């Protein structure tokens, strides 16, 4: 089943809103998928699209600086956060 571009855009907005609410803390893909009630693989595809558009940043290391082998955490790009927070006021 194919999801329309309009619906993909709405789900991407939900991801951005969630990342905005927890900023500056990065979050794992599976936790984001739980919050927006979507499949992890689908959520990862949307996050990679958002990364290409420079809306989110992929964090590939843990707080101690050790690289993750198969996991990623995601956070909102600081420029996007600034614009988003100005729109909220």
C-alpha distance (Angstrom), angle and dihedral (degrees) to the residues before:
residue distance angle dihedral
X1 . . .
X2 3.77 . .
X3 3.79 123.6 .
X4 3.79 116.3 -142.8
X5 3.79 120.6 -113.9
X6 3.79 90.0 -115.4
X7 3.82 91.7 56.8
X8 3.82 91.6 45.2
X9 3.79 88.1 53.3
X10 3.82 91.5 50.9
X11 3.81 91.6 49.8
X12 3.82 89.8 48.5
X13 3.80 88.0 53.2
X14 3.82 88.8 53.8
X15 3.81 89.3 52.9
X16 3.80 91.6 50.1
X17 3.80 91.6 47.5
X18 3.80 91.1 51.6
X19 3.81 92.4 48.1
X20 3.81 89.0 48.2
X21 3.81 90.8 53.5
X22 3.82 93.2 53.5
X23 3.83 97.7 36.8
X24 3.08 129.4 171.8
X25 3.81 91.8 21.5
X26 3.83 113.6 91.1
X27 3.81 116.7 -135.5
X28 3.80 134.1 -154.5
X29 3.80 120.3 -108.4
X30 3.81 93.1 -115.3
X31 3.81 92.6 54.4
X32 3.82 91.2 49.6
X33 3.81 89.2 49.3
X34 3.82 90.1 51.9
X35 3.79 92.1 50.1
X36 3.80 95.0 51.4
X37 3.83 92.5 36.3
X38 3.81 96.6 -123.1
X39 3.79 138.2 126.1
X40 3.82 115.0 -82.5
X41 3.81 95.0 -126.9
X42 3.80 92.2 49.8
X43 3.80 90.4 47.1
X44 3.80 90.5 50.1
X45 3.82 91.0 52.6
X46 3.80 90.2 52.0
X47 3.81 91.5 47.2
X48 3.80 90.7 51.4
X49 3.82 89.5 50.7
X50 3.81 89.5 50.3
X51 3.81 89.0 49.1
X52 3.82 90.4 54.2
X53 3.81 88.5 52.0
X54 3.84 88.9 49.7
X55 3.82 94.7 -118.8
X56 3.80 96.5 120.0
X57 3.79 137.0 30.6
X58 3.79 122.9 -136.9
X59 3.80 114.2 -136.5
X60 3.80 110.1 -154.7
X61 3.84 97.7 175.6
X62 3.78 134.0 67.7
X63 3.83 121.2 -123.5
X64 3.83 90.0 -89.9
X65 3.82 90.8 57.3
X66 3.80 97.3 -107.5
X67 3.82 113.9 138.9
X68 3.79 118.9 -117.4
X69 3.79 113.2 -123.8
X70 3.82 99.2 -153.5
X71 3.78 107.0 0.1
X72 3.77 137.1 79.6
X73 3.75 135.1 -167.3
X74 3.77 122.2 -152.3
X75 3.77 134.9 -150.4
X76 3.76 137.0 173.8
X77 3.80 117.4 -91.8
X78 3.86 107.6 -107.2
X79 3.82 91.3 -126.7
X80 3.79 90.6 53.4
X81 3.82 91.0 46.2
X82 3.81 90.5 53.7
X83 3.82 92.8 50.5
X84 3.81 92.3 43.8
X85 3.82 92.7 49.9
X86 3.83 91.6 49.6
X87 3.81 89.6 53.2
X88 3.81 90.3 51.3
X89 3.82 92.5 59.1
